[in-house]
Amino acid sequence: MRAKILTKKLYFRLLCLFLLSTLLLGNATAEQLFTLDAAAFKQRGGLVYLEIYFMIQRDRLKFVQAADGYEAKYKIAVELHSPDTLIASSSWEMIDRTLQLEDITPRQKLPDIVAYNLLPGSYNIKGIVIDQNQNATRESPTACTRNLKLNLNSFPEDSLAISDIELATKLQKGDEGSKFYKNGLLVIPNPERIYGTSLPMLYYYSEIYNLAYPGNDYSVVRLILDETKEIVKSLPLKRHKKVGSSAVEVDGFSVASLQSGTYYLKLIAKDHDTGQESVTQTKFFVYRPGDFISPPVAKGKSVMDLEELEFKSYTEDELDEAIAELKYLMNDEELRTAERLSAEGKRKFLAQFWKERDPDPTTAINEYRRTFEKRRDFAIQKYSIFGRPGWRTDQGRVYILYGNPDDIEYHTHDLETRSYEVWYYDSIEGGVQFVFVDRNNFGDYRLVHSTKKGELYRPNWYEEEALVRRQ
């Protein structure tokens, strides 16, 4: 009962925060003509390349009859202040046409972009959109304005760095002639940052700088955090061979498993040749009207088969990763059977696997899966080493299966022994322990002994594993 009350409170807190945030951003349902956003990237000479994104709400423009259908004329302007002194401005006119007014819907958006090379510092950006068919001017009340305050930090020249994250509605190979083209891709920005019913896939673009090259490889950990910055989901780890000193990190993922609310996408880039890491994150929102409706639930039926929706969007690599992560929850025969399935078979298997373990099918959240994913994500963040995701390590496995230890003994500076840790679980089988030894002094702790039934049992672990043998 207490868990349900807490879940309900969290749900409504998310709703309130979400509605407030979307109003501040200029949600399409608010009386706003456009939204404004920006992202910073590294430029030569210590400059910052700032892209400023516009998203105009098409159905809020006035269309007038023209020779061939109807057209809307609008003007976009940008003023750049540092912080109060005008240092740059630009404007341009746009025309949008349609054959009939019935074709225009509230879901249609008109993106635009402008970029500046700037010195690091604090800036105030004023975006203005003028509907010229309304006979508006920059000073008239019908001109719509939005403001952004930015603090642009310099990018280092000699250590690993990662840019801001640009959120997008579309990501595909594109034509170099488009204003949305960069590094071989057409990236359509999403200044609203809202995903859900009309945008079930979140796409993103980021850049990584100062990789040690020539060299071997680098990886990117991708996490989704809730509004309290707690991990709610970990996306598959990405590992790439270096092809230069910089790289582009682009991808997309389904938001089907995320409830309406405020989230953060966090990227952690790691250079495996230097051990350096760099982190960036950005806020986004998920909104579906259906999340705030409680329909009657038939006996034995779930409110929403989120798993089925989610796994439909998985690629084959993501399906393989999702099944591999369940190795600790299945026996060897079940795992081998799942691995031999077709892509569609794996989707059905995963949906059924979690559905069978849902302690309360009448709720939209699978509590068992949520606990597993929180533990897995913590293991990835805490115990990943040498490109091996944390859930594949011995410490990660124990954490996923048994949770947070009640106590941990750290032995990292004993002169006569290798570094080792002893984890204690007081409520399991009357009290058990797990012992991990760093055999090679690289931070890769291996399980060498446990008093838990079914786990590795080596009562002489201290003499055989921990003691440093002297020649």
Number of C-alpha atoms within 10 A of each C-alpha: 6 7 9 10 10 10 13 12 12 12 16 13 13 19 19 13 14 21 16 12 16 20 15 11 20 18 20 23 11 12 11 17 25 27 26 24 23 21 21 27 22 23 15 10 8 15 18 23 19 20 16 21 22 25 22 22 21 20 17 16 19 15 23 14 14 12 6 10 13 16 21 20 18 20 18 21 17 20 16 19 17 15 15 10 10 13 11 12 13 10 13 10 13 12 11 13 16 17 13 13 15 7 9 15 12 11 11 14 17 12 19 18 17 16 13 14 16 15 16 15 13 14 20 18 23 17 24 21 26 25 24 19 14 15 10 17 14 16 9 10 10 16 18 20 20 19 15 14 13 16 12 19 14 16 22 13 13 10 15 23 23 28 22 20 23 25 28 22 21 17 20 14 12 15 13 13 8 11 13 18 16 16 12 11 18 19 25 25 26 25 26 23 21 26 23 19 14 10 17 19 18 22 23 22 21 20 20 21 23 18 27 21 13 11 16 14 18 23 19 23 20 21 22 23 20 19 18 9 13 15 22 20 21 20 15 17 16 13 16 11 10 18 13 13 14 17 18 14 17 16 13 15 15 19 22 24 17 21 21 23 24 25 24 20 21 21 21 17 26 24 22 19 15 13 10 15 17 17 16 15 18 17 17 24 23 21 24 18 9 11 16 13 8 10 10 8 13 9 8 9 11 18 17 18 17 19 20 19 16 18 22 16 17 17 13 14 10 15 22 16 14 18 18 15 16 15 15 15 12 13 10 11 9 11 16 12 11 19 16 10 13 12 17 12 12 22 26 16 18 18 18 14 16 16 20 9 13 18 14 14 20 17 16 16 22 20 17 14 16 14 13 18 18 18 25 27 25 22 22 23 20 14 22 19 17 13 16 13 20 22 26 19 20 17 23 23 21 20 21 22 13 11 16 14 17 11 12 15 11 13 15 14 10 11 10 11 18 20 23 25 19 18 21 20 19 13 10 12 10 8 12 16 17 22 25 23 25 20 17 11 12 10 14 17 21 17 22 24 21 21 17 16 10 7 13 14 16 14 12 11 17 17 11 12 19 21 15 15 11 5 3
